[in-house]
Amino acid sequence: MNLLHVLSELHKSRIDGVDRLFKDLHNMRKSGFKELDRWASKINSRKLREIGYPVNQHLKLRRFYNWYMANNLEIVGLNNVGDPFSDQRGLLNAHEFERQLILKFSSLYGFDEENTWGMLCSSCTDGNNHGIYFGYKFLKNKTGKAPILYVSNEAHYSNARIGDLQNIETRIINTDLTGRMLPDDFERQLDTTRPCLLVYAVGSTFKGAIDDQHAINAILEKHPEVSVYRHLDAALFGGYLPFTKFAGIVNRKTNMFESIAVSGHKFFGMDAPVGLFITTRDIYDSQTQFNVTYLNDDMRMISCSRSTIDVLKFWWLMNNVTFKQWKEQAEKILENSEYLLEKLKEIGYPCWKNQYSNTILIKRPSDEILERFNLANGYDKELGGEISHIVVMQHVTRKRIDQFISKLKESL
Ligand SMILES: *Cc1c(COP(=O)(O)O)cnc(C)c1O
């Protein structure tokens, strides 16, 4: 029950002062711009229905915003520019909370505390940009040769785009039907005279496939002369996997990797895009220095200004939700993914899902269904051509799934 509802109940019972409070709160919902208010109301009516994109719509940030406003922080210009792991004097920032946030996550991904560097960046794409940049510089500084970037054709488009942006020779590796990088094609395309900059899709965007790190590593072991840097693009799966029995997939102690990028707004329930970028201190130390006198800092990261409110909000989230609660959420979305699959099979609707994945592929439904549930489209010849997907996030409960199935059935 929200505050407005409580007040409106009190309002009905005519308690002194409540009347005014009710009106005030009601007025707060009015921006003075009709189109803005209409937009806000439309968003609220749609949010729980949308199931095609990996966005957690069960957000619990009200207490954070209340705290933020109660401390007048909305009238302070904050900026986390600079290295959160160096204690240089900078702008008004929250570096200590950023450091704590990164260390909390780094242990989740199997980094050792004394050998961790990271930051909160603007999105997972920004994290991939840093992973590829840091990887390139690390390999180049180590070997004196320009590395080649290897990434699959099912990985998120940002990786190939970043290869282009950073002017890195990029080889796109073919995938199997499930969306995993084909080890044979990797071996065929591997240039053993140059360092290897690998991006693993841990959760490919459309099919939810996880590249087989063991199979690719087995090929690299045959070529010990090749220097390798591995970056994990784990935007969505890096959120829930650490809380399941498959945690090893995104753990550096069981799977070798030098850096990882994860979105904060997919599984974790941030209300705006942010990304985690985590690597080792050794990799960070191998980077080119950029000493910027007026910032009192060595600026090795690409972006200058970074968000402070997002650091505080994420820190607040990580300290408010317990490990047990994250685990329950992670297990629930995997359970509900199986439930959706079962229900689709019951009505004989063509569907398909990868192991460890909360992304369900289905034959492309009618435009009405696509629009109503805002599903994402794809095309795969081997999976029957035109397909769409559903991503089972926290707000995609059994009740929502039943509603979807009943609408889908009606449309057949
Ligand atoms: C969503 C996604 C991205 C992009 O993440 P943003 O945080 O939206 O920039 C990158 N890689 C994968 C695998 C994704 O699913």
The ligand as an ORCA input file, in Angstrom:
! r2SCAN-3c Opt
* xyz 0 1
  C      22.461     -5.646    -22.078
  C      23.757     -6.192    -22.489
  C      24.839     -5.352    -22.753
  C      24.700     -3.864    -22.741
  O      24.598     -3.434    -21.447
  P      24.207     -1.911    -21.107
  O      24.362     -1.884    -19.631
  O      22.812     -1.739    -21.588
  O      25.164     -1.047    -21.826
  C      26.057     -5.920    -23.026
  N      26.217     -7.237    -23.074
  C      25.197     -8.097    -22.846
  C      25.456     -9.553    -22.880
  C      23.932     -7.596    -22.561
  O      22.921     -8.437    -22.339
*
